[in-house]
Amino acid sequence: MDTMNQVFDAVVRDDASYSQHNEPTASFLNRVAGAYWDDVRDLVEKWVSHYPASAQPDLIGRLRSTDNRQFGGAFWELYLHESFLCCDFDVQVHPSVSSGSRVPDFLVTRNQESFYVEATATYGKQASGEQARLHQVFDAINQIDSPNFFLSLDVHSIGQNALPTKRLKTGLESWLATLDPDEIDPASLLSDAGERFAWKKPGWDLLFRPLPVSEDARGRGHNPLGMWGPGEAYPLGDSESIRESLNDKGSAYGPLDRPLIVAINTSTGFNRDFETMNALYGSAQVQFDIAHPDRPAREVRGSDGFWGHPGSWSHPHVSGVLLGPNISVSSISAVSPTLWLHPSPVAHVAALESWRTAELMVNRVEQSEAQQPVHEMFGLPEGWPLSEAFPKG
């Protein structure tokens, strides 16, 4: 590939360290050393070379972006483009349409099959500034000396300003030095008992718990931060994000001469079928009869689904919604997207053999597994990449 059309720099790499939480994905992929990551970079470059030359500069610019949203969106488009090529479709990038000023990402054609594809990705609701401040704390924690423990972190609140981390690191190291890994019960993570280290500063409320490293692995280098999460319950699903994406992408082009698939990579990693059904068919609700309280409650669907609810289907031009389960550069061969089919579309679309399918049948969703493993579609060996991402030692 011409070096002007490469995603990654042609340099010798010697930094095999883990990604920092605040490190952009593009920057990490461009600097991390190792055979595993060489394979990832080579595949991305190969796929980019299959992209139309006129569209490569924009795609490469976004794949090199330090904005993870730009990178994620570009990679998802690249993944879809290669998927269609591998299945013998002709793929036109940004085809013209007769109505509206916006154009879909792809027009794909194979024999008598032809449909448009619009690609997008969902992200968590956490504000980018808030997320950056929290990731700065994560990176600081991973710099402490903790040969015998991993740390579990409950995030109760995040301040409006960056948290000074020097004293936090010193405090954590001093606390961990007083603990005996043989005396810490891992089960204490699941209860209110056991050792705790609280850190509260203006706007910030953090709670740490120790998790002993296995005896044979003590003294080795590792990232201390083992797990983290909110200190209180909050919704993890993607229903709202999926619905917002569909309202934007599924209604952007006016009348189309072919069916449309909206392809969404659910990058939060928390999406489940329950959230998808809420987004497509309306929120699950329980209905009571106030006038007859003795009658049993019944489950119904709200009116907020993108496709409406049973008996009132809308957006029939969106024949399918393709959901990727957090597909990334290192999970290319491991997971399959799922094509959710409209209950009553203007025109039907067929799934690729490597896609799972989901379809509403009367009052239940019937799912079918992919007919072909993803790695076979891409011509990759099972378990690709075959090397270890971060070999021990």
Secondary structure, DSSP 8 states (H G I E B T S, - for coil): --GGG-SS------B-----TTS-HHHHHHHB-SHHHHHHHHHHHHHHHHS-GGGHHHHHHHHT-SSHHHHHHHHHHHHHHHHHHHTT-EEEES---SSSS---SEEEEETTEEEEEEEEEE--SS-HHHHHHHHHHHHHHTTS--SSEEEEEEEEE--SS----HHHHHHHHHHHHT--GGG--GGGGGSS-S--EEEEETTEEEEEEEEE--GGGTTS---SEEEEEESS------HHHHHHHHHHHTTSS-S-SS-EEEEEEETTS---HHHHHHHHH--EEEE--TT-TTS--EEEE-S--TTEETTEE--TTEEEEEEESS--TTSTTT---EEEE-SS-SS-----TTSEEEEEETTEEEEE--SS-HHHHTT--TTSS-S-SS---
